[in-house]
Amino acid sequence: MQDEYSTSDFPTAAALLALKHAPKSVDRDNPRRASFIFERTPKLTIDLQKIRDGIKIDPFDFWNAQKRLKHILYDETGEI
C-alpha cells in the first residue's frame, strides 16, 4: 500500500523505532525474514533519508529499539 513502508532490514527498522516511528505490524509470511510495516508519513520519509545519509542515533536508544523489535518478533501473542 502507498500509506505503508515495509522493511526487512533490521537496523533500519531499529533506527526508525529509535526515531519514534512505531511499527504498525510485522509481516511474517516469509519464515526466514520478517518485514516491519510502518505508517508512511512525511516525517518517516525525511527520517529514512537521514538514515541513508548517516544520521547519528544515541547508542542506548538504538540498543533499546533493537531489544523492542526482537520482543515484537518473538512475542507469541503477536502484540506490537
Phi, psi and omega in degrees: 000156180288332184270012180230149173239130182241135175219139173258003179277110186300314179298324177295316179297320179294319178297318178297318178295320178296333178269017173075030172253105181278136177293142177282321183198176177233128177267112182252023182299323177270115183294345182264344186204113178275153176242135177266132182253125179242152174287129181279118178229166175301322179295322178297317180299317178296315181293325176297320178293322177297320178297315179297328181279351177098043179302146175268124179242138179305128183302322180293320177296319179294318178298315177298321179296320178297316178300317181296317180296320177295322177298316179298317181296318188259002179288126182290336183281341180080012181283149178254000000 
